[in-house]
Amino acid sequence: MPCIFTIDVEDWFHVLDIPGSPSIDTWSSLESRVERNFLKLLDLADEHHTSTTCFFLGWIAERFPHLVREAVGRGHEIASHGYAHRLVYELSQAEFRADAQRARMILEDAAGCRVLGFRAPGFSVTKDTPWFFDELDNSGYRYDSSIFPARRGHGGFEEAARDPFVVHTAPGGSVVEFPITVVGDVYPLCLFGGGYLRLFPWRLIRSMARRCLRRDRTVVFYVHPREVDVDHPRMRMNGWRRFKSYVNLETTQHKIAQVLKTFRCGSFRNTFAEMVTGSSITESVRAAAVGANGARL
């Protein structure tokens, strides 16, 4: 399996679960820094001849459709991060369906091609959202990368399988899940994205990624445009969240360059196509859709 490099395309004010965070009706009045930061990430990918999956927030794609077209023109995959950046477990089933469908239609209109993939804001798929995969199927998505198979501040699905698996849905279709990569058994951690990527030293990140690859495990890296912008505005939050949101921002760009230089990275689109056309979605992979406690996801 190659490594997968992903970008969650959102702005600096889209940090989740913060009391008093700006509401969606005020977003357009705030300074946007997503364009220059996202283009900086695309330039890094170009330097290392890497194609990525860009999980665009529908609101961003609606306001900056040229960024979607720019990513497509450079050979990157466009996928969905939902429209309004709301935690899945705070939505009703109908609200989630409307949000997911709206985002996909906006993205496909801007990109001029079909959107296959979805990633929930905050990896917020939990036991309390048993309808999630059914609604992804209903909304036209074919794969997902929303499950965080470990404990997490918001979201987290500790019982989920760690390797890609298939979920058969009530509508009669299926959705391939690519969980976020975690390492460790006693206290599983993700070293490959967000604050984890910024906090831990590069040697440890490289070592753990290589260990996963030796065990034929896919490594999913994820970053946000704001993480290559040391000077972006800060939101008000408690000390712990501030640390997690802003620690080591000055190291992010260099670490991304190291990732792209060291590992063969690609997009979910290519890996998904290889799995399907290569018939690698076997019964053993399907069986991985059963969690450690025997409950089907």
Summary of the structure (lengths in Angstrom):
residues: 297
radius of gyration: 17.8
end to end distance: 23.4
largest distance: 50.6
contacts: 964
relative contact order: 0.18
helix: 43%
strand: 13%
